[in-house]
Amino acid sequence: MGNLIFKCPRTGMNVQHWLEEPKPGDPACAYETVVCKACTRLHFINRDTRKLLGERE
Ligand SMILES: [Zn+2]
């Protein structure tokens, strides 16, 4: 894990987010919930692909 930069789909701004290491025993969740610093809403980011949920390829 580590530093992740994603593009906020609402504002188009690049937002930096620190992706936490999943703790042992945590339910395996592919998506990280991120409170966006640009639009203050929640986005979901896939831990494996580091892409936003719903983001176009
Ligand atoms: Zn956003």
N, CA, C, O and the ligand as a Tripos MOL2 file, in Angstrom:
@<TRIPOS>MOLECULE
protein
  229   227    58     0     0
PROTEIN
NO_CHARGES

@<TRIPOS>ATOM
      1 N           0.8430   -1.1830    0.0000 N.3       1 MET1
      2 CA          0.0000    0.0000    0.0000 C.3       1 MET1
      3 C           0.8850    1.2420    0.0000 C.2       1 MET1
      4 O           2.0960    1.1500   -0.1980 O.2       1 MET1
      5 N           0.2870    2.3770    0.2190 N.am      2 GLY2
      6 CA          1.0820    3.5900    0.2310 C.3       2 GLY2
      7 C           0.3310    4.7540   -0.3490 C.2       2 GLY2
      8 O          -0.8990    4.8080   -0.3290 O.2       2 GLY2
      9 N           1.0950    5.6800   -0.8630 N.am      3 ASN3
     10 CA          0.5020    6.9020   -1.3810 C.3       3 ASN3
     11 C          -0.2150    6.6510   -2.7070 C.2       3 ASN3
     12 O           0.2930    5.9750   -3.6020 O.2       3 ASN3
     13 N          -1.4080    7.2190   -2.7930 N.am      4 LEU4
     14 CA         -2.2180    7.0150   -3.9770 C.3       4 LEU4
     15 C          -2.7300    8.3650   -4.4530 C.2       4 LEU4
     16 O          -3.1890    9.1800   -3.6520 O.2       4 LEU4
     17 N          -2.6530    8.5950   -5.7280 N.am      5 ILE5
     18 CA         -3.2160    9.8160   -6.2860 C.3       5 ILE5
     19 C          -4.3180    9.4190   -7.2560 C.2       5 ILE5
     20 O          -4.1090    8.6510   -8.1960 O.2       5 ILE5
     21 N          -5.4920    9.9660   -6.9950 N.am      6 PHE6
     22 CA         -6.5950    9.6700   -7.9090 C.3       6 PHE6
     23 C          -7.2180   10.9740   -8.3760 C.2       6 PHE6
     24 O          -7.0490   12.0230   -7.7550 O.2       6 PHE6
     25 N          -7.9270   10.8860   -9.4620 N.am      7 LYS7
     26 CA         -8.5830   12.0620  -10.0130 C.3       7 LYS7
     27 C         -10.0390   12.0640   -9.5700 C.2       7 LYS7
     28 O         -10.7980   11.1410   -9.8640 O.2       7 LYS7
     29 N         -10.4040   13.1060   -8.8660 N.am      8 CYS8
     30 CA        -11.7710   13.2140   -8.3830 C.3       8 CYS8
     31 C         -12.7120   13.3680   -9.5710 C.2       8 CYS8
     32 O         -12.5550   14.2800  -10.3840 O.2       8 CYS8
     33 N         -13.6980   12.4650   -9.6670 N.am      9 PRO9
     34 CA        -14.5970   12.5090  -10.8200 C.3       9 PRO9
     35 C         -15.5220   13.7300  -10.8060 C.2       9 PRO9
     36 O         -16.0540   14.1170  -11.8470 O.2       9 PRO9
     37 N         -15.7090   14.3280   -9.6490 N.am     10 ARG10
     38 CA        -16.6250   15.4670   -9.5620 C.3      10 ARG10
     39 C         -15.9310   16.7830   -9.8830 C.2      10 ARG10
     40 O         -16.4910   17.6330  -10.5750 O.2      10 ARG10
     41 N         -14.7130   16.9490   -9.3790 N.am     11 THR11
     42 CA        -14.0260   18.2260   -9.5620 C.3      11 THR11
     43 C         -12.9240   18.1490  -10.6170 C.2      11 THR11
     44 O         -12.4710   19.1760  -11.1220 O.2      11 THR11
     45 N         -12.4940   16.9290  -10.9480 N.am     12 GLY12
     46 CA        -11.4140   16.7630  -11.8980 C.3      12 GLY12
     47 C         -10.0460   17.0580  -11.3100 C.2      12 GLY12
     48 O          -9.0430   17.0960  -12.0230 O.2      12 GLY12
     49 N         -10.0190   17.2730   -9.9630 N.am     13 MET13
     50 CA         -8.7450   17.5720   -9.3060 C.3      13 MET13
     51 C          -8.0380   16.2800   -8.9310 C.2      13 MET13
     52 O          -8.6710   15.2600   -8.6560 O.2      13 MET13
     53 N          -6.7110   16.3470   -8.9270 N.am     14 ASN14
     54 CA         -5.9380   15.2190   -8.4330 C.3      14 ASN14
     55 C          -5.8830   15.2690   -6.9170 C.2      14 ASN14
     56 O          -5.5160   16.2880   -6.3310 O.2      14 ASN14
     57 N          -6.2470   14.1660   -6.2900 N.am     15 VAL15
     58 CA         -6.3160   14.0980   -4.8280 C.3      15 VAL15
     59 C          -5.3470   13.0380   -4.3400 C.2      15 VAL15
     60 O          -5.2860   11.9280   -4.8680 O.2      15 VAL15
     61 N          -4.5900   13.4140   -3.3150 N.am     16 GLN16
     62 CA         -3.6400   12.4780   -2.7470 C.3      16 GLN16
     63 C          -4.2620   11.7790   -1.5430 C.2      16 GLN16
     64 O          -4.9090   12.4150   -0.7110 O.2      16 GLN16
     65 N          -4.0660   10.4820   -1.4590 N.am     17 HIS17
     66 CA         -4.6410    9.7130   -0.3630 C.3      17 HIS17
     67 C          -3.6450    8.6540    0.0790 C.2      17 HIS17
     68 O          -2.9920    8.0030   -0.7370 O.2      17 HIS17
     69 N          -3.5480    8.4990    1.4050 N.am     18 TRP18
     70 CA         -2.6780    7.4480    1.9240 C.3      18 TRP18
     71 C          -3.4900    6.1880    2.1180 C.2      18 TRP18
     72 O          -4.4240    6.1480    2.9200 O.2      18 TRP18
     73 N          -3.1240    5.1590    1.3750 N.am     19 LEU19
     74 CA         -3.8200    3.8930    1.4320 C.3      19 LEU19
     75 C          -3.2550    3.0490    2.5740 C.2      19 LEU19
     76 O          -2.0830    2.6760    2.5770 O.2      19 LEU19
     77 N          -4.1250    2.7630    3.5410 N.am     20 GLU20
     78 CA         -3.6720    1.9990    4.7060 C.3      20 GLU20
     79 C          -3.4770    0.5250    4.3490 C.2      20 GLU20
     80 O          -4.1820   -0.0360    3.5100 O.2      20 GLU20
     81 N          -2.5120   -0.0660    5.0050 N.am     21 GLU21
     82 CA         -2.3040   -1.5050    4.8790 C.3      21 GLU21
     83 C          -3.4780   -2.2100    5.5530 C.2      21 GLU21
     84 O          -3.8130   -1.8880    6.6930 O.2      21 GLU21
     85 N          -4.1090   -3.1680    4.8670 N.am     22 PRO22
     86 CA         -5.2020   -3.8800    5.5270 C.3      22 PRO22
     87 C          -4.6710   -4.7090    6.6950 C.2      22 PRO22
     88 O          -3.6400   -5.3720    6.5790 O.2      22 PRO22
     89 N          -5.3850   -4.6640    7.8210 N.am     23 LYS23
     90 CA         -4.9340   -5.3960    9.0020 C.3      23 LYS23
     91 C          -5.2570   -6.8720    8.8620 C.2      23 LYS23
     92 O          -6.2580   -7.2370    8.2450 O.2      23 LYS23
     93 N          -4.4050   -7.7300    9.4380 N.am     24 PRO24
     94 CA         -4.7230   -9.1610    9.4110 C.3      24 PRO24
     95 C          -6.0420   -9.4070   10.1350 C.2      24 PRO24
     96 O          -6.2730   -8.8560   11.2110 O.2      24 PRO24
     97 N          -6.8890  -10.2160    9.5600 N.am     25 GLY25
     98 CA         -8.1720  -10.4980   10.1750 C.3      25 GLY25
     99 C          -9.2840   -9.6160    9.6570 C.2      25 GLY25
    100 O         -10.4620   -9.9060    9.8650 O.2      25 GLY25
    101 N          -8.9170   -8.5440    8.9830 N.am     26 ASP26
    102 CA         -9.9380   -7.7120    8.3630 C.3      26 ASP26
    103 C         -10.6190   -8.4920    7.2390 C.2      26 ASP26
    104 O          -9.9820   -9.2930    6.5540 O.2      26 ASP26
    105 N         -11.8840   -8.2590    7.0610 N.am     27 PRO27
    106 CA        -12.5310   -8.8870    5.9060 C.3      27 PRO27
    107 C         -11.8990   -8.3920    4.6230 C.2      27 PRO27
    108 O         -11.6480   -7.1980    4.4590 O.2      27 PRO27
    109 N         -11.6450   -9.3120    3.7250 N.am     28 ALA28
    110 CA        -11.0010   -8.9420    2.4690 C.3      28 ALA28
    111 C         -11.9320   -8.0530    1.6690 C.2      28 ALA28
    112 O         -12.9570   -8.5080    1.1590 O.2      28 ALA28
    113 N         -11.5780   -6.8050    1.5640 N.am     29 CYS29
    114 CA        -12.4270   -5.8560    0.8450 C.3      29 CYS29
    115 C         -11.6030   -5.2510   -0.2730 C.2      29 CYS29
    116 O         -10.5420   -4.6690   -0.0460 O.2      29 CYS29
    117 N         -12.1060   -5.3970   -1.4690 N.am     30 ALA30
    118 CA        -11.3450   -4.9080   -2.6160 C.3      30 ALA30
    119 C         -11.3480   -3.3920   -2.6700 C.2      30 ALA30
    120 O         -10.4410   -2.7790   -3.2330 O.2      30 ALA30
    121 N         -12.3740   -2.7900   -2.0800 N.am     31 TYR31
    122 CA        -12.5250   -1.3470   -2.2390 C.3      31 TYR31
    123 C         -12.2280   -0.5920   -0.9550 C.2      31 TYR31
    124 O         -12.6910   -0.9580    0.1250 O.2      31 TYR31
    125 N         -11.4610    0.4490   -1.0930 N.am     32 GLU32
    126 CA        -11.1360    1.3540   -0.0080 C.3      32 GLU32
    127 C         -12.0770    2.5580   -0.0910 C.2      32 GLU32
    128 O         -12.2610    3.1470   -1.1560 O.2      32 GLU32
    129 N         -12.6620    2.9090    1.0450 N.am     33 THR33
    130 CA        -13.5280    4.0760    1.0850 C.3      33 THR33
    131 C         -12.6790    5.3020    1.3850 C.2      33 THR33
    132 O         -11.9460    5.3330    2.3740 O.2      33 THR33
    133 N         -12.7810    6.3010    0.5360 N.am     34 VAL34
    134 CA        -11.9490    7.4850    0.6700 C.3      34 VAL34
    135 C         -12.8420    8.7180    0.7810 C.2      34 VAL34
    136 O         -13.7390    8.9290   -0.0360 O.2      34 VAL34
    137 N         -12.5800    9.5230    1.8020 N.am     35 VAL35
    138 CA        -13.2410   10.8170    1.8740 C.3      35 VAL35
    139 C         -12.4100   11.7860    1.0390 C.2      35 VAL35
    140 O         -11.2640   12.0880    1.3710 O.2      35 VAL35
    141 N         -12.9950   12.2550   -0.0220 N.am     36 CYS36
    142 CA        -12.2760   13.0630   -0.9980 C.3      36 CYS36
    143 C         -12.0180   14.4620   -0.4450 C.2      36 CYS36
    144 O         -12.9270   15.1140    0.0700 O.2      36 CYS36
    145 N         -10.7730   14.9130   -0.5570 N.am     37 LYS37
    146 CA        -10.4130   16.2460   -0.0620 C.3      37 LYS37
    147 C         -10.9050   17.3390   -1.0030 C.2      37 LYS37
    148 O         -11.0360   18.4970   -0.6080 O.2      37 LYS37
    149 N         -11.1760   16.9640   -2.2450 N.am     38 ALA38
    150 CA        -11.5970   17.9710   -3.2280 C.3      38 ALA38
    151 C         -13.0940   18.2560   -3.1340 C.2      38 ALA38
    152 O         -13.5160   19.4120   -3.1620 O.2      38 ALA38
    153 N         -13.8940   17.1930   -3.0210 N.am     39 CYS39
    154 CA        -15.3450   17.3960   -3.0420 C.3      39 CYS39
    155 C         -16.0010   16.9760   -1.7350 C.2      39 CYS39
    156 O         -17.2150   17.1120   -1.5860 O.2      39 CYS39
    157 N         -15.2230   16.4700   -0.7860 N.am     40 THR40
    158 CA        -15.6580   16.0280    0.5510 C.3      40 THR40
    159 C         -16.6740   14.8860    0.4980 C.2      40 THR40
    160 O         -17.3220   14.5880    1.5010 O.2      40 THR40
    161 N         -16.8120   14.2610   -0.6360 N.am     41 ARG41
    162 CA        -17.6800   13.0920   -0.7250 C.3      41 ARG41
    163 C         -16.8650   11.8190   -0.6760 C.2      41 ARG41
    164 O         -15.6340   11.8410   -0.7010 O.2      41 ARG41
    165 N         -17.5870   10.7000   -0.6050 N.am     42 LEU42
    166 CA        -16.9210    9.4140   -0.5500 C.3      42 LEU42
    167 C         -16.6830    8.8720   -1.9550 C.2      42 LEU42
    168 O         -17.5530    8.9220   -2.8250 O.2      42 LEU42
    169 N         -15.4910    8.3610   -2.1400 N.am     43 HIS43
    170 CA        -15.2140    7.6200   -3.3660 C.3      43 HIS43
    171 C         -14.7490    6.2320   -2.9610 C.2      43 HIS43
    172 O         -14.2670    6.0270   -1.8470 O.2      43 HIS43
    173 N         -14.8950    5.2930   -3.8650 N.am     44 PHE44
    174 CA        -14.4260    3.9370   -3.6290 C.3      44 PHE44
    175 C         -13.2930    3.6400   -4.5860 C.2      44 PHE44
    176 O         -13.4110    3.8370   -5.7960 O.2      44 PHE44
    177 N         -12.2000    3.1650   -4.0300 N.am     45 ILE45
    178 CA        -11.0300    2.8900   -4.8450 C.3      45 ILE45
    179 C         -10.6680    1.4200   -4.7120 C.2      45 ILE45
    180 O         -10.5600    0.8850   -3.6090 O.2      45 ILE45
    181 N         -10.4870    0.7890   -5.8430 N.am     46 ASN46
    182 CA        -10.0790   -0.6060   -5.8620 C.3      46 ASN46
    183 C          -8.6170   -0.7320   -5.4440 C.2      46 ASN46
    184 O          -7.7320   -0.1120   -6.0340 O.2      46 ASN46
    185 N          -8.3790   -1.5480   -4.4130 N.am     47 ARG47
    186 CA         -7.0180   -1.6960   -3.8910 C.3      47 ARG47
    187 C          -6.0730   -2.3340   -4.9000 C.2      47 ARG47
    188 O          -4.8820   -2.0260   -4.9260 O.2      47 ARG47
    189 N          -6.6040   -3.2170   -5.7230 N.am     48 ASP48
    190 CA         -5.7540   -3.9510   -6.6500 C.3      48 ASP48
    191 C          -5.3960   -3.1130   -7.8690 C.2      48 ASP48
    192 O          -4.2310   -3.0220   -8.2570 O.2      48 ASP48
    193 N          -6.3980   -2.5130   -8.4570 N.am     49 THR49
    194 CA         -6.1450   -1.7690   -9.6920 C.3      49 THR49
    195 C          -5.8770   -0.2950   -9.4150 C.2      49 THR49
    196 O          -5.3730    0.4210  -10.2800 O.2      49 THR49
    197 N          -6.2190    0.1660   -8.1850 N.am     50 ARG50
    198 CA         -6.0600    1.5650   -7.7910 C.3      50 ARG50
    199 C          -6.9150    2.4920   -8.6420 C.2      50 ARG50
    200 O          -6.6030    3.6710   -8.8080 O.2      50 ARG50
    201 N          -7.9740    1.9530   -9.1630 N.am     51 LYS51
    202 CA         -8.8820    2.7610   -9.9650 C.3      51 LYS51
    203 C         -10.1350    3.0720   -9.1470 C.2      51 LYS51
    204 O         -10.5280    2.3190   -8.2560 O.2      51 LYS51
    205 N         -10.7360    4.1900   -9.4780 N.am     52 LEU52
    206 CA        -11.9770    4.5660   -8.8580 C.3      52 LEU52
    207 C         -13.1060    3.6660   -9.3500 C.2      52 LEU52
    208 O         -13.1590    3.2770  -10.5160 O.2      52 LEU52
    209 N         -14.0050    3.3500   -8.4220 N.am     53 LEU53
    210 CA        -15.1910    2.6020   -8.8000 C.3      53 LEU53
    211 C         -16.0000    3.4130   -9.8030 C.2      53 LEU53
    212 O         -16.3330    4.5690   -9.5450 O.2      53 LEU53
    213 N         -16.3160    2.8110  -10.9420 N.am     54 GLY54
    214 CA        -17.1030    3.4950  -11.9520 C.3      54 GLY54
    215 C         -16.2520    4.2910  -12.9300 C.2      54 GLY54
    216 O         -16.7660    4.8850  -13.8770 O.2      54 GLY54
    217 N         -14.9430    4.2950  -12.6900 N.am     55 GLU55
    218 CA        -14.0690    5.0480  -13.5910 C.3      55 GLU55
    219 C         -13.9520    4.3280  -14.9340 C.2      55 GLU55
    220 O         -13.8400    3.1040  -14.9920 O.2      55 GLU55
    221 N         -13.9800    5.0960  -15.9850 N.am     56 ARG56
    222 CA        -13.8530    4.4900  -17.3050 C.3      56 ARG56
    223 C         -12.4100    4.1180  -17.5880 C.2      56 ARG56
    224 O         -11.4640    4.7780  -17.1560 O.2      56 ARG56
    225 N         -12.2880    3.0430  -18.3250 N.am     57 GLU57
    226 CA        -10.9380    2.5700  -18.6800 C.3      57 GLU57
    227 C         -10.2470    3.5420  -19.6230 C.2      57 GLU57
    228 O          -9.1080    3.3070  -20.0250 O.2      57 GLU57
    229 ZN        -14.0300   13.8120   -5.0620 Zn       58 ZN58
@<TRIPOS>BOND
     1     1     2 1
     2     2     3 1
     3     3     4 2
     4     3     5 am
     5     5     6 1
     6     6     7 1
     7     7     8 2
     8     7     9 am
     9     9    10 1
    10    10    11 1
    11    11    12 2
    12    11    13 am
    13    13    14 1
    14    14    15 1
    15    15    16 2
    16    15    17 am
    17    17    18 1
    18    18    19 1
    19    19    20 2
    20    19    21 am
    21    21    22 1
    22    22    23 1
    23    23    24 2
    24    23    25 am
    25    25    26 1
    26    26    27 1
    27    27    28 2
    28    27    29 am
    29    29    30 1
    30    30    31 1
    31    31    32 2
    32    31    33 am
    33    33    34 1
    34    34    35 1
    35    35    36 2
    36    35    37 am
    37    37    38 1
    38    38    39 1
    39    39    40 2
    40    39    41 am
    41    41    42 1
    42    42    43 1
    43    43    44 2
    44    43    45 am
    45    45    46 1
    46    46    47 1
    47    47    48 2
    48    47    49 am
    49    49    50 1
    50    50    51 1
    51    51    52 2
    52    51    53 am
    53    53    54 1
    54    54    55 1
    55    55    56 2
    56    55    57 am
    57    57    58 1
    58    58    59 1
    59    59    60 2
    60    59    61 am
    61    61    62 1
    62    62    63 1
    63    63    64 2
    64    63    65 am
    65    65    66 1
    66    66    67 1
    67    67    68 2
    68    67    69 am
    69    69    70 1
    70    70    71 1
    71    71    72 2
    72    71    73 am
    73    73    74 1
    74    74    75 1
    75    75    76 2
    76    75    77 am
    77    77    78 1
    78    78    79 1
    79    79    80 2
    80    79    81 am
    81    81    82 1
    82    82    83 1
    83    83    84 2
    84    83    85 am
    85    85    86 1
    86    86    87 1
    87    87    88 2
    88    87    89 am
    89    89    90 1
    90    90    91 1
    91    91    92 2
    92    91    93 am
    93    93    94 1
    94    94    95 1
    95    95    96 2
    96    95    97 am
    97    97    98 1
    98    98    99 1
    99    99   100 2
   100    99   101 am
   101   101   102 1
   102   102   103 1
   103   103   104 2
   104   103   105 am
   105   105   106 1
   106   106   107 1
   107   107   108 2
   108   107   109 am
   109   109   110 1
   110   110   111 1
   111   111   112 2
   112   111   113 am
   113   113   114 1
   114   114   115 1
   115   115   116 2
   116   115   117 am
   117   117   118 1
   118   118   119 1
   119   119   120 2
   120   119   121 am
   121   121   122 1
   122   122   123 1
   123   123   124 2
   124   123   125 am
   125   125   126 1
   126   126   127 1
   127   127   128 2
   128   127   129 am
   129   129   130 1
   130   130   131 1
   131   131   132 2
   132   131   133 am
   133   133   134 1
   134   134   135 1
   135   135   136 2
   136   135   137 am
   137   137   138 1
   138   138   139 1
   139   139   140 2
   140   139   141 am
   141   141   142 1
   142   142   143 1
   143   143   144 2
   144   143   145 am
   145   145   146 1
   146   146   147 1
   147   147   148 2
   148   147   149 am
   149   149   150 1
   150   150   151 1
   151   151   152 2
   152   151   153 am
   153   153   154 1
   154   154   155 1
   155   155   156 2
   156   155   157 am
   157   157   158 1
   158   158   159 1
   159   159   160 2
   160   159   161 am
   161   161   162 1
   162   162   163 1
   163   163   164 2
   164   163   165 am
   165   165   166 1
   166   166   167 1
   167   167   168 2
   168   167   169 am
   169   169   170 1
   170   170   171 1
   171   171   172 2
   172   171   173 am
   173   173   174 1
   174   174   175 1
   175   175   176 2
   176   175   177 am
   177   177   178 1
   178   178   179 1
   179   179   180 2
   180   179   181 am
   181   181   182 1
   182   182   183 1
   183   183   184 2
   184   183   185 am
   185   185   186 1
   186   186   187 1
   187   187   188 2
   188   187   189 am
   189   189   190 1
   190   190   191 1
   191   191   192 2
   192   191   193 am
   193   193   194 1
   194   194   195 1
   195   195   196 2
   196   195   197 am
   197   197   198 1
   198   198   199 1
   199   199   200 2
   200   199   201 am
   201   201   202 1
   202   202   203 1
   203   203   204 2
   204   203   205 am
   205   205   206 1
   206   206   207 1
   207   207   208 2
   208   207   209 am
   209   209   210 1
   210   210   211 1
   211   211   212 2
   212   211   213 am
   213   213   214 1
   214   214   215 1
   215   215   216 2
   216   215   217 am
   217   217   218 1
   218   218   219 1
   219   219   220 2
   220   219   221 am
   221   221   222 1
   222   222   223 1
   223   223   224 2
   224   223   225 am
   225   225   226 1
   226   226   227 1
   227   227   228 2
@<TRIPOS>SUBSTRUCTURE
     1 MET1         2 RESIDUE 1 A MET
     2 GLY2         6 RESIDUE 1 A GLY
     3 ASN3        10 RESIDUE 1 A ASN
     4 LEU4        14 RESIDUE 1 A LEU
     5 ILE5        18 RESIDUE 1 A ILE
     6 PHE6        22 RESIDUE 1 A PHE
     7 LYS7        26 RESIDUE 1 A LYS
     8 CYS8        30 RESIDUE 1 A CYS
     9 PRO9        34 RESIDUE 1 A PRO
    10 ARG10       38 RESIDUE 1 A ARG
    11 THR11       42 RESIDUE 1 A THR
    12 GLY12       46 RESIDUE 1 A GLY
    13 MET13       50 RESIDUE 1 A MET
    14 ASN14       54 RESIDUE 1 A ASN
    15 VAL15       58 RESIDUE 1 A VAL
    16 GLN16       62 RESIDUE 1 A GLN
    17 HIS17       66 RESIDUE 1 A HIS
    18 TRP18       70 RESIDUE 1 A TRP
    19 LEU19       74 RESIDUE 1 A LEU
    20 GLU20       78 RESIDUE 1 A GLU
    21 GLU21       82 RESIDUE 1 A GLU
    22 PRO22       86 RESIDUE 1 A PRO
    23 LYS23       90 RESIDUE 1 A LYS
    24 PRO24       94 RESIDUE 1 A PRO
    25 GLY25       98 RESIDUE 1 A GLY
    26 ASP26      102 RESIDUE 1 A ASP
    27 PRO27      106 RESIDUE 1 A PRO
    28 ALA28      110 RESIDUE 1 A ALA
    29 CYS29      114 RESIDUE 1 A CYS
    30 ALA30      118 RESIDUE 1 A ALA
    31 TYR31      122 RESIDUE 1 A TYR
    32 GLU32      126 RESIDUE 1 A GLU
    33 THR33      130 RESIDUE 1 A THR
    34 VAL34      134 RESIDUE 1 A VAL
    35 VAL35      138 RESIDUE 1 A VAL
    36 CYS36      142 RESIDUE 1 A CYS
    37 LYS37      146 RESIDUE 1 A LYS
    38 ALA38      150 RESIDUE 1 A ALA
    39 CYS39      154 RESIDUE 1 A CYS
    40 THR40      158 RESIDUE 1 A THR
    41 ARG41      162 RESIDUE 1 A ARG
    42 LEU42      166 RESIDUE 1 A LEU
    43 HIS43      170 RESIDUE 1 A HIS
    44 PHE44      174 RESIDUE 1 A PHE
    45 ILE45      178 RESIDUE 1 A ILE
    46 ASN46      182 RESIDUE 1 A ASN
    47 ARG47      186 RESIDUE 1 A ARG
    48 ASP48      190 RESIDUE 1 A ASP
    49 THR49      194 RESIDUE 1 A THR
    50 ARG50      198 RESIDUE 1 A ARG
    51 LYS51      202 RESIDUE 1 A LYS
    52 LEU52      206 RESIDUE 1 A LEU
    53 LEU53      210 RESIDUE 1 A LEU
    54 GLY54      214 RESIDUE 1 A GLY
    55 GLU55      218 RESIDUE 1 A GLU
    56 ARG56      222 RESIDUE 1 A ARG
    57 GLU57      226 RESIDUE 1 A GLU
    58 ZN58       229 GROUP 0 **** ****
